[in-house]
Amino acid sequence: MAVNSVRAEKAVEYLHGGCNCAQAVLCAFRDMHGKSEEEIKAWAAGFGSGMGSMEGTCGAFCGAVMVVGLMQNDNVASKKIAREMNAEFKAAAGATICGDLKGIKTKQVLCSCDDCVRHAVAALEKHMA
């Protein structure tokens, strides 16, 4: 999965600019869903760091799934795309749970936050094309 798109790098910029990983992915797609940065930051505030505990799903991936919902407005289509993206993200990043990605138990990082954001954007771009 390509991870060097312009949008992926924009998401990484948001991540380094004070957004959590979920907010960064959502912000990178603002032009497609029309929500304000303030709305995005409020919605996605609790999703960073694996829903705040590193025990939940990667926030970047959660952000990508939120974009799907905003773009599809169709429960069946959104679930299908989310399921496919989940498999693609896991294959690219090595896991979907934040703590596993960060090596909390194993002390072996599978994927950096920057690359998690890139993988989430890449999966989303593939399905939004």
DRENGU-885414 format. One record per atom (N, C-alpha, C): residue in one letter; z, x negated, y negated. Coordinates in steps of 0.2 Angstrom, whole numbers, plus 2048, in hexadecimal, padded with zeros to 3 digits. Atoms other than C-alpha are relative to their C-alpha. Example, Ala and Ser with C-alpha at 12.3 -4.5 7.8 and 13.67 -1.06 7.14 Angstrom:
residues 2
A8007FC806
A8277C2816
A8007FC7FA
S7FF804806
S8247BC805
S8038047FB
end
This chain:
residues 129
M8007FC806
M800800800
M8007FB7FA
A800804806
A7FB7F87EF
A8068027FC
V7FB7FF804
V8097F67E4
V8007FC7F9
N801803806
N8027EE7D5
N7FC8047FB
S8037FC805
S7FB7FC7CB
S8038007F9
V7FD800807
V7FD7FE7B8
V806805800
R7FA7FB800
R80880E7BB
R8067FD803
A7FA8037FD
A8138047C7
A8037FB7FC
E7FD805804
E8157F67BB
E8048047FA
K7FD7FC806
K8198037AD
K807803803
A7F97FE7FD
A82780A7B9
A8057FB800
V7FB806800
V82E7F97BB
V8027FE7F9
E7FE801807
E82E7F77A8
E8068057FE
Y7FB7FB801
Y8388077A7
Y8077FE803
L7FA8027FC
L8448017B4
L8047FA7FD
H7FD806804
H8477F17AA
H8028027F9
G7FF7FE807
G8487FB79A
G806805800
G7FA7FC800
G85880579F
G800806805
C8007FB7FC
C8528127AB
C8027FE807
N7FF8017F9
N8588147BD
N7F9801803
C8068007FC
C84B8137CB
C7FD807800
A8037F9800
A8488267CC
A7FD8027F9
Q8027FF807
Q8478277B9
Q7F97FC7FE
A805804802
A83B8197B8
A7F9803803
V8067FD7FC
V82E8217C5
V7FE8067FC
L8027FA804
L82F8327BC
L7FD7FE7F9
C802801807
C82D82A7AB
C7F97FD800
A8078037FF
A81D8207B1
A7FB805801
F8057FA7FF
F8158317B5
F8018057FB
R7FF7FB805
R81A83A7A5
R7F98037FD
D8067FE802
D80883B7A0
D7FD806804
M8037FB7FC
M8048467AF
M804806801
H7FC7FB800
H8138517AF
H8038037FA
G7FE7FE806
G81785379D
G8078017FE
K7F9800802
K82985279D
K8037FB7FC
S7FE805805
S833849790
S8047FB803
E7FC8057FD
E83C839793
E807802800
E7F97FE800
E84C84178F
E801805806
E8007FB7FA
E84984F79C
E8017FC806
I8008047FA
I8458427A9
I8067FC801
K7FA804800
K8548377A5
K806804803
A7FB7FC7FE
A85F8467A7
A7FF802807
W8027FD7F9
W85784D7B7
W8027FA805
A8008057FB
A85783C7C0
A8067FB7FF
A7FB804801
A8678357BA
A8047FE806
G7FC8017FA
G8708377CA
G7FD7FD806
F8048027FB
F8628317D5
F8007F8801
G800808800
G86381E7D1
G8057FE805
S7FC8047FB
S86B8127DE
S802805806
G7FF7FC7FB
G86981E7EC
G8048067FF
M7FC7FA802
M87082D7E4
M8077FE7FE
G7FA802803
G87E8237DC
G8047FC805
S7FC8037FB
S88581C7EC
S7FD7FB805
M8058047FC
M8778127F4
M800802807
E8007FD7FA
E87A81D803
E7FA805801
G8057FB800
G86C8297FE
G7F97FD800
T807802801
T8598287FD
T7FF7FC7FA
C802804805
C85281B7F2
C7FE8057FA
G8027FC806
G8518227E0
G7F98007FE
A807801802
A84081B7DD
A7FC805804
F8037FB7FC
F83A8267EC
F8018077FE
C7FE7F9802
C8448357E6
C7FC8027FA
G8047FF806
G83B8337D5
G7F9802801
A8077FE7FE
A82A8337DD
A7FF807803
V8007F97FD
V82E8437E7
V8018057FA
M7FF7FB805
M83484B7D7
M7F98017FC
V8077FF803
V8238477CF
V7FB804804
V8057FC7FC
V81A84F7DE
V8028077FF
G7FE7F9801
G82485F7DB
G7FE8027F9
L8027FE806
L82085F7C9
L7F8801800
M807800800
M80E85C7CC
M7FD806805
Q8037FB7FB
Q80B8687DC
Q8028077FE
N7FE7F9801
N8168777D8
N7FF804806
D8017FC7FA
D81487C7EA
D8047FD805
N7FB8027FC
N82287A7F6
N7FD7FD807
V8038027FA
V817878806
V7FC7F97FE
A804806801
A80B86B7FE
A8057FA7FE
S7FB806802
S81A8617F6
S8037FD806
K7FD8037FA
K823860806
K7FC7FC805
K8048047FC
K81485A80F
K7FE7F97FD
I801806804
I81084D802
I8077FB800
A7F98047FF
A823847802
A8017FD807
R7FF8037F9
R823845815
R7FB7FA801
E8058057FF
E81383B814
E8027F97FC
M7FD806804
M81A830806
M8067FD802
N7FA8037FD
N82A82E80F
N7FE7FB805
A8038047FB
A82182681D
A7FD7F97FD
E803805803
E81781B812
E8057FB7FC
F7FB804804
F825815807
F8057FC805
K7FC8047FB
K830811816
K7FC7FA804
A8048057FD
A82180781E
A8007FA7FB
A801806805
A81F7FD80D
A8077FD7FF
A7FA803803
A8317FB808
A8057FE806
G7FB8027FA
G83A7FA81A
G805805801
A7FB7FB800
A845809817
A8008057FB
T7FF7FB805
T84981880D
T8078017FC
I7F97FF802
I85C81780B
I8017FA7FB
C7FF805805
C86180D7FB
C8047FA803
G7FB8057FD
G86F803804
G7FC7FC805
D8048047FB
D8637FE812
D7FB7FB7FD
L805804803
L8567F8806
L8037FA7FC
K7FC805804
K8637EE7FC
K8047FB805
G7FD8047FC
G86A7E780C
G808800800
I7F9800801
I87C7ED809
I8047FE806
K7FD8027FA
K8817EC81B
K7FE7FA804
T8038057FC
T8757DF822
T8007F97FB
K801806805
K8757D3812
K7F97FE800
Q807802800
Q8627D3814
Q7FC8057FC
V8037FB805
V8597DB805
V7F9801803
L8067FF7FD
L84A7E480C
L7FA8017FA
C8057FE806
C8427E97FB
C8048007FA
S7FD800807
S8467E57E9
S8008077FD
C8017F9804
C8497F47DD
C7F98007FD
D807800803
D8397EE7D4
D7FB802805
D8057FF7FB
D82F7EF7E4
D801807803
C7FF7F97FE
C8378007E9
C7FD8047FB
V8037FC805
V8318077D9
V7F87FF800
R8078017FF
R8207FF7DC
R7FD804806
H8027FD7FA
H81F8067ED
H8008087FF
A8007F9801
A8248187E8
A7FA8027FB
V8067FE804
V8178187DA
V7FA7FF804
A8068007FC
A80A8127E6
A7FF806805
A8007FA7FB
A80E8207F3
A7FE8067FC
L8027FB804
L80D82C7E5
L7F98007FD
E807800802
E7FD8267DE
E7FB802805
K8047FE7FA
K7F58277EF
K7FF807801
H8017F97FF
H7F98397F0
H7FE8047FA
M8027FC806
M7F683E7DE
M7F87FF7FE
A807802801
A7E48367DF
A7FC806802
end
